[in-house]
Amino acid sequence: MTTTAGDLRSAGKSAMYREPTRADLPDIQMIDGQAFRDQRYPFFVLRQLLEAHSYRSVVAVEPEANGEDKVVGYALTIGEGKRAWLISLAVSPERRGYGYGLGLLRRSVELCRERSDVDEVLLTVDPKNRAAYTLFRNFGFTLHEHDERYFGDDEPRDVLIYKLHRITPPVGIRENGYSGT
């Protein structure tokens, strides 16, 4: 599925969001390395995570003159049952500040909301990463817990949570609006 974010523009180009493909992996790996350096995922891990969870993941792309899509960001979400984890979100350095992070976050949460079994989305963020922290908090994520050693010594992380609010029909009313009688 491809979504055009009408409110997001980048250098006159429309931002597109779609499910990642295997062909996107080299670009995703490059962006992951640029964003997370020593904590980047190895290629084989990215591949397996995306193959297992592509239906919850999304890439941001810009169309190029040759008709190809250029991946400029990605979000990887995993999970089963009531909880989903946004385990990685990154935008290429030259495209930061154009709204792609918000678009990726918005689409990731939409994908979780579309799954009737997911009630909450969690993520971890380095408390010193002010840009990411601000993005997540402004979107509606709240502090769930803080762990000084989340990824080991001197690797604190805040776990943030976003509750997917669902409207529950009153007793006796089905989701389609009709009563059970």
MARTORTI-241158 format. One record per atom (N, C-alpha, C): atom name; x negated, y negated, z negated. Coordinates in Angstrom, 1 decimal, m for minus. Layout:
residues N
  at       u       v       w
  CA       X       Y       Z
...
***
This chain:
residues 181
  at       u       v       w
   N    m0.8     1.2     0.0
  CA     0.0     0.0     0.0
   C    m0.9    m1.2     0.0
   N    m0.6    m2.2     0.8
  CA    m1.3    m3.5     0.9
   C    m0.4    m4.6     0.4
   N    m0.9    m5.4    m0.4
  CA    m0.2    m6.5    m1.0
   C    m0.9    m7.8    m0.6
   N    m0.2    m8.8     0.0
  CA    m0.8   m10.1     0.2
   C    m0.4   m11.0    m0.9
   N    m1.4   m11.6    m1.5
  CA    m1.1   m12.5    m2.6
   C    m1.0   m13.9    m2.1
   N     0.2   m14.4    m1.9
  CA     0.5   m15.6    m1.2
   C    m0.1   m16.8    m2.0
   N    m0.2   m16.7    m3.3
  CA    m0.7   m17.8    m4.1
   C    m2.2   m17.8    m4.2
   N    m2.9   m16.8    m3.6
  CA    m4.3   m16.7    m3.7
   C    m4.9   m16.9    m2.3
   N    m5.7   m17.9    m2.2
  CA    m6.4   m18.2    m0.9
   C    m7.9   m18.2    m1.1
   N    m8.7   m17.8    m0.2
  CA   m10.1   m17.7    m0.3
   C   m10.7   m18.2     1.0
   N   m11.2   m19.4     1.0
  CA   m11.9   m20.0     2.2
   C   m11.0   m19.9     3.4
   N    m9.7   m20.1     3.2
  CA    m8.7   m20.1     4.3
   C    m8.3   m18.7     4.7
   N    m8.7   m17.7     4.0
  CA    m8.3   m16.3     4.3
   C    m7.3   m15.8     3.3
   N    m6.4   m14.9     3.7
  CA    m5.5   m14.3     2.8
   C    m6.2   m13.2     2.0
   N    m5.9   m13.2     0.7
  CA    m6.4   m12.1    m0.1
   C    m5.5   m10.9     0.1
   N    m6.1    m9.7     0.3
  CA    m5.3    m8.5     0.5
   C    m5.7    m7.5    m0.6
   N    m4.8    m6.8    m1.1
  CA    m5.0    m5.8    m2.1
   C    m4.5    m4.5    m1.7
   N    m5.3    m3.4    m1.8
  CA    m4.9    m2.1    m1.3
   C    m5.6    m1.0    m2.1
   N    m5.1     0.2    m1.9
  CA    m5.7     1.4    m2.5
   C    m7.1     1.6    m1.9
   N    m8.1     1.9    m2.7
  CA    m9.4     2.1    m2.1
   C    m9.5     3.4    m1.3
   N   m10.4     3.4    m0.4
  CA   m10.7     4.6     0.4
   C   m12.1     5.0     0.2
   N   m12.4     6.2     0.7
  CA   m13.8     6.7     0.6
   C   m14.8     5.8     1.3
   N   m14.3     5.2     2.4
  CA   m15.2     4.3     3.2
   C   m15.5     3.0     2.4
   N   m14.7     2.7     1.4
  CA   m15.0     1.5     0.5
   C   m16.1     1.7    m0.5
   N   m16.4     3.0    m0.8
  CA   m17.4     3.3    m1.8
   C   m18.7     2.6    m1.8
   N   m19.4     2.5    m0.7
  CA   m20.6     1.7    m0.7
   C   m20.5     0.3    m1.1
   N   m19.4    m0.4    m0.7
  CA   m19.2    m1.8    m1.1
   C   m18.8    m1.8    m2.6
   N   m18.0    m0.9    m3.1
  CA   m17.6    m0.8    m4.5
   C   m18.9    m0.6    m5.3
   N   m19.8     0.3    m4.9
  CA   m21.0     0.5    m5.6
   C   m21.9    m0.7    m5.7
   N   m22.0    m1.4    m4.6
  CA   m22.8    m2.6    m4.6
   C   m22.2    m3.7    m5.5
   N   m20.9    m3.9    m5.5
  CA   m20.3    m4.9    m6.4
   C   m20.4    m4.5    m7.8
   N   m20.3    m3.2    m8.1
  CA   m20.4    m2.6    m9.5
   C   m21.8    m2.9   m10.0
   N   m22.8    m2.7    m9.1
  CA   m24.2    m2.9    m9.5
   C   m24.5    m4.4    m9.7
   N   m24.0    m5.2    m8.9
  CA   m24.2    m6.7    m9.1
   C   m23.5    m7.2   m10.4
   N   m22.4    m6.6   m10.7
  CA   m21.7    m7.1   m11.9
   C   m22.2    m6.5   m13.2
   N   m22.6    m5.2   m13.2
  CA   m22.9    m4.5   m14.4
   C   m24.3    m4.0   m14.5
   N   m25.1    m4.2   m13.6
  CA   m26.6    m3.9   m13.5
   C   m26.9    m2.6   m14.2
   N   m27.5    m2.7   m15.4
  CA   m27.9    m1.5   m16.1
   C   m26.8    m0.6   m16.6
   N   m25.6    m1.1   m16.6
  CA   m24.4    m0.3   m17.1
   C   m23.5     0.1   m15.9
   N   m24.1     0.0   m14.7
  CA   m23.3     0.3   m13.5
   C   m23.0     1.8   m13.5
   N   m22.0     2.2   m12.8
  CA   m21.7     3.6   m12.6
   C   m22.5     4.2   m11.5
   N   m23.0     5.4   m11.7
  CA   m23.7     6.1   m10.6
   C   m22.7     6.4    m9.5
   N   m23.2     6.5    m8.3
  CA   m22.3     6.7    m7.1
   C   m21.4     7.9    m7.2
   N   m21.9     9.0    m7.7
  CA   m21.1    10.2    m7.8
   C   m20.0    10.0    m8.8
   N   m20.2     9.2    m9.9
  CA   m19.1     9.0   m10.8
   C   m18.0     8.1   m10.2
   N   m18.4     7.0    m9.5
  CA   m17.5     6.2    m8.8
   C   m16.6     7.0    m7.8
   N   m17.3     7.9    m7.1
  CA   m16.6     8.7    m6.1
   C   m15.5     9.6    m6.8
   N   m16.0    10.3    m7.8
  CA   m15.0    11.2    m8.5
   C   m13.9    10.4    m9.2
   N   m14.2     9.3    m9.8
  CA   m13.2     8.5   m10.5
   C   m12.1     8.0    m9.5
   N   m12.6     7.5    m8.3
  CA   m11.7     7.0    m7.3
   C   m10.9     8.1    m6.7
   N   m11.6     9.2    m6.4
  CA   m10.8    10.3    m5.8
   C    m9.7    10.8    m6.8
   N   m10.0    10.8    m8.1
  CA    m9.0    11.3    m9.0
   C    m8.0    10.3    m9.4
   N    m8.3     9.0    m9.2
  CA    m7.4     7.9    m9.7
   C    m7.2     6.8    m8.7
   N    m7.3     7.1    m7.4
  CA    m7.2     6.0    m6.4
   C    m5.8     5.4    m6.4
   N    m4.8     6.2    m6.8
  CA    m3.4     5.7    m6.8
   C    m3.2     4.6    m7.8
   N    m4.1     4.5    m8.8
  CA    m4.0     3.5    m9.8
   C    m5.0     2.4    m9.6
   N    m5.9     2.5    m8.6
  CA    m7.0     1.6    m8.4
   C    m6.7     0.7    m7.2
   N    m7.5    m0.3    m7.1
  CA    m7.2    m1.3    m6.1
   C    m8.5    m2.0    m5.7
   N    m8.6    m2.4    m4.4
  CA    m9.7    m3.2    m3.9
   C    m9.1    m4.5    m3.4
   N    m9.9    m5.6    m3.5
  CA    m9.5    m6.9    m2.9
   C   m10.4    m6.9    m1.6
   N    m9.7    m7.3    m0.5
  CA   m10.4    m7.4     0.7
   C   m10.1    m8.7     1.4
   N   m11.1    m9.1     2.2
  CA   m10.9   m10.2     3.1
   C   m11.1    m9.7     4.5
   N   m10.2   m10.0     5.4
  CA   m10.3    m9.6     6.8
   C   m11.5   m10.3     7.5
   N   m12.3    m9.6     8.3
  CA   m13.4   m10.2     9.0
   C   m13.0   m10.4    10.4
   N   m13.8   m11.2    11.2
  CA   m13.5   m11.5    12.6
   C   m13.4   m10.2    13.4
   N   m14.1    m9.2    13.1
  CA   m14.1    m7.9    13.9
   C   m12.9    m7.0    13.5
   N   m12.0    m7.5    12.6
  CA   m10.8    m6.7    12.3
   C   m11.0    m5.8    11.1
   N   m12.3    m5.7    10.6
  CA   m12.5    m4.8     9.5
   C   m12.2    m5.5     8.2
   N   m12.0    m4.8     7.2
  CA   m11.8    m5.4     5.8
   C   m13.1    m5.4     5.1
   N   m13.5    m6.5     4.5
  CA   m14.7    m6.6     3.6
   C   m14.2    m6.6     2.2
   N   m14.7    m5.6     1.5
  CA   m14.3    m5.4     0.1
   C   m15.1    m6.5    m0.7
   N   m14.3    m7.3    m1.5
  CA   m14.9    m8.3    m2.3
   C   m14.7    m8.1    m3.8
   N   m14.0    m7.1    m4.1
  CA   m13.7    m6.8    m5.5
   C   m13.0    m5.5    m5.7
   N   m13.0    m5.0    m6.9
  CA   m12.3    m3.7    m7.1
   C   m11.9    m3.6    m8.6
   N   m10.8    m2.9    m8.9
  CA   m10.4    m2.5   m10.2
   C   m10.1    m1.0   m10.3
   N   m10.7    m0.4   m11.3
  CA   m10.5     1.1   m11.4
   C    m9.8     1.3   m12.7
   N    m8.6     2.0   m12.6
  CA    m7.7     2.3   m13.7
   C    m7.5     3.8   m13.8
   N    m7.6     4.3   m15.0
  CA    m7.4     5.7   m15.2
   C    m6.4     5.9   m16.3
   N    m6.0     7.2   m16.5
  CA    m5.2     7.4   m17.7
   C    m4.1     8.5   m17.4
   N    m3.6     9.0   m18.4
  CA    m2.5     9.9   m18.3
   C    m1.5     9.6   m19.5
   N    m0.3     9.9   m19.3
  CA     0.6     9.6   m20.4
   C     0.9     8.2   m20.6
   N     1.1     7.8   m21.9
  CA     1.5     6.5   m22.2
   C     0.5     5.4   m22.1
   N    m0.8     5.8   m22.0
  CA    m1.9     4.8   m21.9
   C    m2.6     4.9   m20.6
   N    m2.9     3.7   m20.1
  CA    m3.8     3.6   m18.9
   C    m5.0     2.7   m19.4
   N    m6.2     3.0   m18.9
  CA    m7.4     2.2   m19.2
   C    m7.9     1.6   m17.9
   N    m8.0     0.3   m17.9
  CA    m8.7    m0.4   m16.8
   C   m10.2    m0.4   m17.2
   N   m10.9     0.6   m16.6
  CA   m12.2     0.9   m17.0
   C   m13.3     0.0   m16.3
   N   m12.9    m0.6   m15.2
  CA   m13.8    m1.5   m14.5
   C   m13.1    m2.5   m13.6
   N   m13.5    m3.7   m13.6
  CA   m13.0    m4.7   m12.7
   C   m14.1    m5.6   m12.4
   N   m14.4    m5.8   m11.1
  CA   m15.6    m6.7   m10.7
   C   m15.3    m7.3    m9.4
   N   m15.8    m8.5    m9.2
  CA   m15.7    m9.3    m8.0
   C   m17.2    m9.6    m7.5
   N   m17.4    m9.6    m6.2
  CA   m18.8    m9.9    m5.8
   C   m19.1   m11.3    m6.2
   N   m20.4   m11.5    m6.5
  CA   m20.8   m12.9    m7.0
   C   m20.4   m14.0    m6.1
   N   m20.5   m13.9    m4.8
  CA   m20.2   m15.0    m3.9
   C   m18.7   m15.3    m3.8
   N   m17.8   m14.4    m4.3
  CA   m16.4   m14.5    m4.2
   C   m15.7   m14.8    m5.6
   N   m16.5   m15.0    m6.6
  CA   m16.0   m15.3    m8.0
   C   m15.5   m16.7    m8.0
   N   m14.4   m16.9    m8.7
  CA   m13.8   m18.2    m8.8
   C   m12.8   m18.5    m7.8
   N   m12.4   m17.6    m7.0
  CA   m11.4   m17.7    m5.9
   C   m10.1   m17.1    m6.3
   N   m10.0   m16.5    m7.4
  CA    m8.7   m15.9    m7.8
   C    m8.6   m14.4    m7.6
   N    m9.7   m13.8    m7.1
  CA    m9.7   m12.3    m6.9
   C    m9.6   m11.5    m8.2
   N   m10.2   m12.0    m9.2
  CA   m10.1   m11.2   m10.5
   C    m8.7   m11.2   m11.0
   N    m8.0   m12.3   m10.9
  CA    m6.6   m12.4   m11.4
   C    m5.8   m11.5   m10.4
   N    m6.0   m11.5    m9.1
  CA    m5.2   m10.7    m8.2
   C    m5.4    m9.2    m8.5
   N    m6.7    m8.8    m8.7
  CA    m7.0    m7.4    m9.0
   C    m6.3    m7.0   m10.3
   N    m6.4    m7.9   m11.3
  CA    m5.8    m7.6   m12.6
   C    m4.2    m7.5   m12.5
   N    m3.7    m8.4   m11.8
  CA    m2.2    m8.4   m11.6
   C    m1.8    m7.1   m10.9
   N    m2.4    m6.7    m9.8
  CA    m2.1    m5.5    m9.0
   C    m2.3    m4.3    m9.9
   N    m3.3    m4.2   m10.6
  CA    m3.6    m3.1   m11.5
   C    m2.5    m2.9   m12.5
   N    m2.0    m4.0   m13.1
  CA    m1.0    m3.9   m14.1
   C     0.3    m3.5   m13.4
   N     0.6    m4.0   m12.2
  CA     1.8    m3.6   m11.4
   C     1.8    m2.1   m11.1
   N     0.6    m1.6   m10.8
  CA     0.6    m0.2   m10.5
   C     0.9     0.7   m11.7
   N     0.4     0.2   m12.9
  CA     0.7     0.9   m14.1
   C     2.2     0.8   m14.5
   N     2.8    m0.4   m14.2
  CA     4.2    m0.6   m14.5
   C     5.1     0.3   m13.6
   N     4.6     0.5   m12.4
  CA     5.4     1.4   m11.5
   C     5.5     2.8   m12.0
   N     4.5     3.2   m12.8
  CA     4.5     4.5   m13.4
   C     5.4     4.5   m14.6
   N     6.5     5.2   m14.6
  CA     7.4     5.1   m15.7
   C     6.9     5.6   m17.0
   N     5.8     6.4   m17.0
  CA     5.2     7.0   m18.2
   C     4.3     6.1   m18.9
   N     3.8     5.0   m18.3
  CA     2.7     4.2   m18.9
   C     3.4     3.0   m19.7
   N     3.0     2.9   m20.9
  CA     3.6     1.9   m21.8
   C     2.6     0.7   m22.1
   N     1.3     1.1   m22.0
  CA     0.3     0.0   m22.3
   C    m1.0     0.2   m21.5
   N    m1.6    m0.9   m21.2
  CA    m2.9    m0.9   m20.5
   C    m4.0    m1.4   m21.5
   N    m5.1    m0.7   m21.6
  CA    m6.2    m1.1   m22.4
   C    m7.4    m1.3   m21.6
   N    m8.3    m2.1   m22.1
  CA    m9.6    m2.3   m21.5
   C   m10.6    m2.7   m22.6
   N   m11.9    m2.7   m22.2
  CA   m12.9    m3.2   m23.1
   C   m13.6    m4.4   m22.5
   N   m14.0    m5.3   m23.3
  CA   m14.7    m6.5   m22.8
   C   m15.8    m6.9   m23.8
   N   m16.9    m7.3   m23.2
  CA   m18.0    m7.8   m24.1
   C   m17.5    m9.2   m24.6
   N   m17.5    m9.4   m25.9
  CA   m17.0   m10.6   m26.5
   C   m17.8   m11.8   m26.0
   N   m19.0   m11.6   m25.5
  CA   m19.8   m12.8   m25.0
   C   m19.5   m13.1   m23.5
   N   m18.7   m12.2   m22.8
  CA   m18.4   m12.5   m21.4
   C   m17.1   m13.4   m21.4
   N   m17.3   m14.7   m21.5
  CA   m16.2   m15.6   m21.7
   C   m15.3   m15.7   m20.5
   N   m15.9   m15.6   m19.3
  CA   m15.0   m15.6   m18.1
   C   m14.0   m14.5   m18.1
   N   m14.5   m13.2   m18.3
  CA   m13.7   m12.1   m18.3
   C   m12.7   m12.1   m19.5
   N   m13.2   m12.5   m20.6
  CA   m12.3   m12.6   m21.8
   C   m11.2   m13.5   m21.6
   N   m11.5   m14.7   m21.0
  CA   m10.5   m15.7   m20.8
   C    m9.4   m15.2   m19.8
   N    m9.9   m14.5   m18.7
  CA    m9.0   m14.0   m17.7
   C    m8.0   m13.0   m18.4
   N    m8.5   m12.1   m19.2
  CA    m7.7   m11.1   m19.8
   C    m6.7   m11.7   m20.8
   N    m7.2   m12.6   m21.6
  CA    m6.4   m13.2   m22.7
   C    m5.3   m14.1   m22.0
   N    m5.6   m14.8   m21.0
  CA    m4.6   m15.7   m20.3
   C    m3.6   m14.8   m19.6
   N    m3.9   m13.6   m19.2
  CA    m3.0   m12.8   m18.6
   C    m2.0   m12.2   m19.6
   N    m2.4   m12.1   m20.8
  CA    m1.5   m11.6   m21.8
   C    m2.0   m10.4   m22.7
   N    m3.3   m10.0   m22.4
  CA    m3.9    m9.0   m23.2
   C    m4.2    m9.6   m24.6
   N    m4.1    m8.7   m25.6
  CA    m4.3    m9.1   m27.0
   C    m5.3    m8.2   m27.6
   N    m6.0    m8.7   m28.7
  CA    m7.0    m7.9   m29.3
   C    m6.4    m6.7   m30.0
   N    m6.9    m5.5   m29.7
  CA    m6.4    m4.3   m30.3
   C    m7.4    m3.8   m31.4
   N    m8.7    m3.9   m31.1
  CA    m9.7    m3.6   m32.1
   C   m11.1    m4.2   m31.6
   N   m12.0    m4.3   m32.5
  CA   m13.4    m4.7   m32.2
   C   m14.3    m3.6   m32.8
   N   m15.3    m3.3   m32.0
  CA   m16.3    m2.2   m32.3
   C   m17.7    m2.8   m32.0
   N   m18.5    m2.9   m33.1
  CA   m19.8    m3.5   m32.9
   C   m20.8    m2.5   m32.1
   N   m20.4    m1.2   m32.1
  CA   m21.3    m0.3   m31.4
   C   m20.5     0.5   m30.4
   N   m19.6    m0.1   m29.7
  CA   m18.7     0.6   m28.7
   C   m19.5     1.4   m27.7
   N   m20.6     0.8   m27.2
  CA   m21.4     1.5   m26.2
   C   m22.8     1.8   m26.8
   N   m23.0     1.8   m28.1
  CA   m24.3     2.1   m28.7
   C   m24.8     0.8   m29.4
   N   m26.0     0.9   m29.9
  CA   m26.6    m0.2   m30.6
   C   m26.6    m1.5   m29.8
   N   m26.2    m2.5   m30.5
  CA   m26.2    m3.9   m29.9
   C   m25.3    m4.0   m28.6
   N   m24.2    m3.2   m28.6
  CA   m23.3    m3.2   m27.5
   C   m21.8    m3.3   m28.0
   N   m21.5    m4.5   m28.6
  CA   m20.2    m4.6   m29.1
   C   m19.2    m4.8   m28.0
   N   m18.0    m4.4   m28.2
  CA   m16.9    m4.6   m27.3
   C   m15.6    m4.8   m28.1
   N   m14.8    m5.6   m27.5
  CA   m13.4    m5.8   m28.0
   C   m12.5    m4.9   m27.1
   N   m11.6    m4.2   m27.7
  CA   m10.6    m3.4   m27.0
   C    m9.4    m4.3   m26.9
   N    m8.9    m4.7   m25.7
  CA    m7.7    m5.5   m25.5
   C    m6.6    m4.6   m25.0
   N    m5.4    m5.0   m25.3
  CA    m4.2    m4.2   m24.9
   C    m3.2    m5.1   m24.3
   N    m2.5    m4.5   m23.3
  CA    m1.4    m5.2   m22.7
   C    m0.2    m4.3   m22.7
   N     0.9    m4.7   m23.4
  CA     2.1    m3.9   m23.5
   C     3.0    m4.1   m22.3
   N     3.3    m3.0   m21.7
  CA     4.3    m3.1   m20.5
   C     5.7    m3.1   m21.1
   N     6.3    m4.2   m21.1
  CA     7.7    m4.3   m21.7
   C     8.7    m3.8   m20.7
   N     9.4    m2.9   m21.1
  CA    10.4    m2.2   m20.3
   C    11.8    m2.5   m20.9
   N    12.7    m2.7   m20.0
  CA    14.1    m2.9   m20.4
   C    14.8    m1.6   m20.6
   N    15.2    m1.3   m21.8
  CA    15.9     0.0   m22.0
   C    17.4    m0.2   m21.9
   N    18.1     0.5   m21.1
  CA    19.5     0.4   m21.0
   C    20.2     0.7   m22.3
   N    21.3     0.1   m22.6
  CA    22.0     0.4   m23.8
   C    22.5     1.9   m23.8
   N    22.7     2.5   m24.9
  CA    23.2     3.9   m25.0
   C    24.5     4.0   m24.2
   N    24.5     5.0   m23.4
  CA    25.7     5.3   m22.5
   C    25.6     4.7   m21.2
   N    24.6     3.9   m20.9
  CA    24.4     3.2   m19.6
   C    23.2     3.8   m19.0
   N    23.3     4.3   m17.8
  CA    22.2     4.9   m17.0
   C    21.4     3.7   m16.4
   N    20.2     4.1   m15.9
  CA    19.4     3.0   m15.3
   C    20.0     2.4   m14.1
   N    20.9     3.1   m13.4
  CA    21.5     2.6   m12.2
   C    22.6     1.7   m12.5
   N    22.9     1.5   m13.8
  CA    23.9     0.5   m14.2
   C    25.3     1.1   m14.5
   N    25.5     2.4   m14.1
  CA    26.8     3.1   m14.3
   C    26.8     3.8   m15.6
   N    28.0     3.8   m16.2
  CA    28.1     4.5   m17.5
   C    28.2     6.0   m17.3
   N    27.9     6.7   m18.3
  CA    27.9     8.2   m18.2
   C    29.3     8.8   m18.2
   N    30.3     8.0   m18.2
  CA    31.7     8.6   m18.2
   C    32.2     8.7   m16.8
***
